[in-house]
Every structure is written in structure tokens, then in C-alpha cells.
Amino acid sequence: MHKNKLALVNISALPEIFAGVLKAKQLLASGDVKTASEAAQKSGISRSAFYKYKDSVFLYNEQNVVNLRAMLLDEAGNLSEFLAVLYKFHANVLTVNQGFPSNGVAAITVSARIDTEKHSVDDILEALTALQGVVSAERII
């Protein structure tokens, strides 16, 4: 009946077993453990529970992805400085696309995950546009 339907639920509303499965999956993905048995043990769940739920429980963490578009002067180091500002704001850069320079500027788009509780997108944009090699920067909605 509900086999292929998904629900987004706060983890605090679910039984502890699901948090354990998510932790075990993270341990495996990060390489901190090598086997499902080891991941289950470190997460405080049984191996059978891990296998029962591993394909049904996923962590949703896409809520703080920000897409930015900028125009940079075609000079060495400008893209590096742009990315360094994002690093200073503890942004996790997901994608970077740079177009071929034309008329002395290059268009770039960047997708990054930021902690919006610590840093506002406006503060990040202000820091980016303050860079000497940045002609413009804006958020893409």
C-alpha cells in the first residue's frame, strides 16, 4: 500500500533504531569502519536491524544549499580568492562552474552548503563583492 511513498519526518519522532541505522551508514560512507557488522556495533544496533532498514532510511540534509552566480575579472587568483571567502564562512562547496572569459570577465556559478544559523547569505555576498576581482555576485533562486 505505501511501499514507494516517502515521508520527511524529524528524527526525534522516530524510534532510536533509525538514528542508529543513519549513524552506521555514515560510518561506512566516511570509511571510519570497513564492514556493516562493525558499523552496526559502533552504532549500537544489531547487524540484522541495519540490513533491514538500510535501504529505507536516508538523512535529508539539502536544506542549506545556496546557489551563487558571479562575474570575476579574468585575472589569476580571482577564483581562488572567491572560494577562500566561502571557506572562511565554513561553506561546503558542492559544485563550481566557470565559463570561458569574454571581454575580460568570466561568469561562474557555485553551489555550496552553508550553516545559515551561523552566517547569512547576505553576509557572504557582501564579503564576496568586496573582493577586488569580483565584478558582481548574487544568489540564484
C-alpha positions as CSV (number, residue, x, y, z in Angstrom):
1,M,0.0,0.0,0.0
2,H,2.7,2.6,1.0
3,K,5.7,0.7,-0.4
4,N,7.0,3.5,-2.7
5,K,5.9,6.5,-0.7
6,L,8.3,8.7,1.2
7,A,7.8,10.9,4.3
8,L,10.0,13.6,5.7
9,V,10.0,13.1,9.5
10,N,12.0,14.7,12.3
11,I,14.4,12.1,13.6
12,S,13.3,12.8,17.2
13,A,9.9,11.5,16.4
14,L,11.2,8.1,15.3
15,P,12.4,5.1,17.3
16,E,16.1,5.1,18.1
17,I,16.9,2.3,15.7
18,F,16.6,4.6,12.8
19,A,19.2,7.0,14.2
20,G,21.4,4.0,14.7
21,V,21.0,3.0,11.1
22,L,21.8,6.5,9.9
23,K,24.9,6.6,12.1
24,A,26.0,3.2,10.8
25,K,25.6,4.4,7.2
26,Q,27.6,7.5,7.9
27,L,30.4,5.4,9.4
28,L,30.5,3.2,6.3
29,A,30.4,6.1,3.9
30,S,33.2,8.0,5.7
31,G,35.4,5.0,5.8
32,D,35.6,5.0,9.6
33,V,34.6,1.4,9.5
34,K,35.1,-1.3,6.9
35,T,32.1,-3.6,7.4
36,A,28.4,-3.4,8.1
37,S,28.9,-5.5,11.2
38,E,31.5,-3.0,12.6
39,A,29.2,-0.1,11.7
40,A,26.2,-1.7,13.4
41,Q,28.2,-2.5,16.5
42,K,29.6,1.1,16.8
43,S,26.1,2.5,16.3
44,G,24.6,0.3,19.0
45,I,22.3,-1.6,16.7
46,S,22.2,-5.2,15.5
47,R,23.5,-6.2,12.1
48,S,20.1,-7.6,11.2
49,A,18.4,-4.2,12.0
50,F,21.0,-2.4,9.9
51,Y,20.3,-4.7,6.9
52,K,16.5,-4.5,7.5
53,Y,16.4,-0.7,7.3
54,K,19.5,0.5,5.4
55,D,17.7,0.9,2.1
56,S,14.7,2.7,3.7
57,V,16.3,5.3,5.9
58,F,18.1,8.4,4.5
59,L,19.4,11.6,6.0
60,Y,17.9,14.7,4.5
61,N,20.5,17.5,4.6
62,E,19.9,19.6,1.5
63,Q,18.1,22.5,3.3
64,N,21.1,24.9,3.3
65,V,22.3,24.6,-0.3
66,V,22.8,28.1,-1.8
67,N,23.5,28.7,-5.5
68,L,25.6,31.8,-6.3
69,R,26.3,33.5,-9.6
70,A,29.3,35.9,-10.0
71,M,31.3,37.7,-12.6
72,L,35.0,37.7,-12.0
73,L,37.7,39.7,-13.7
74,D,39.8,37.5,-15.9
75,E,42.9,37.6,-13.7
76,A,44.9,34.9,-12.0
77,G,43.8,34.1,-8.5
78,N,40.3,35.6,-8.5
79,L,38.5,32.3,-8.4
80,S,40.8,31.1,-5.7
81,E,40.1,34.2,-3.6
82,F,36.4,33.8,-4.2
83,L,36.5,30.2,-2.9
84,A,38.7,31.2,0.0
85,V,35.9,33.6,1.2
86,L,33.4,30.7,1.1
87,Y,35.9,28.6,3.1
88,K,36.2,31.3,5.7
89,F,32.4,31.1,6.2
90,H,32.7,27.3,6.5
91,A,30.8,26.7,3.3
92,N,31.0,23.2,1.9
93,V,31.4,23.8,-1.9
94,L,29.4,21.3,-3.9
95,T,29.9,22.5,-7.5
96,V,31.9,25.2,-9.3
97,N,31.3,26.0,-12.9
98,Q,33.3,28.7,-14.8
99,G,32.6,29.9,-18.2
100,F,35.2,30.9,-20.8
101,P,36.3,34.5,-20.2
102,S,34.8,37.1,-22.5
103,N,35.5,40.8,-22.5
104,G,37.8,40.5,-19.5
105,V,35.3,38.7,-17.2
106,A,34.3,35.2,-16.6
107,A,30.9,34.0,-15.3
108,I,30.9,31.4,-12.5
109,T,28.2,29.5,-10.6
110,V,28.9,27.9,-7.3
111,S,26.6,25.7,-5.2
112,A,27.5,25.4,-1.5
113,R,26.1,24.2,1.7
114,I,26.2,26.8,4.4
115,D,25.1,26.9,8.1
116,T,22.5,29.7,7.9
117,E,22.2,29.7,11.6
118,K,25.8,31.0,11.9
119,H,26.2,33.0,8.6
120,S,23.6,34.8,6.5
121,V,23.8,34.6,2.7
122,D,23.8,38.4,2.7
123,D,27.0,38.5,4.8
124,I,28.7,36.0,2.5
125,L,27.6,38.0,-0.6
126,E,28.9,41.2,1.0
127,A,32.3,39.6,1.6
128,L,32.4,38.3,-1.9
129,T,31.6,41.5,-3.6
130,A,34.2,43.3,-1.5
131,L,36.9,41.3,-3.3
132,Q,38.8,43.3,-5.8
133,G,38.4,40.7,-8.6
134,V,34.6,40.3,-8.2
135,V,32.5,42.4,-10.5
136,S,29.2,41.1,-9.2
137,A,27.8,38.3,-7.0
138,E,24.2,37.3,-6.4
139,R,22.1,34.4,-5.1
140,I,20.3,32.4,-7.7
141,I,16.9,31.4,-6.5
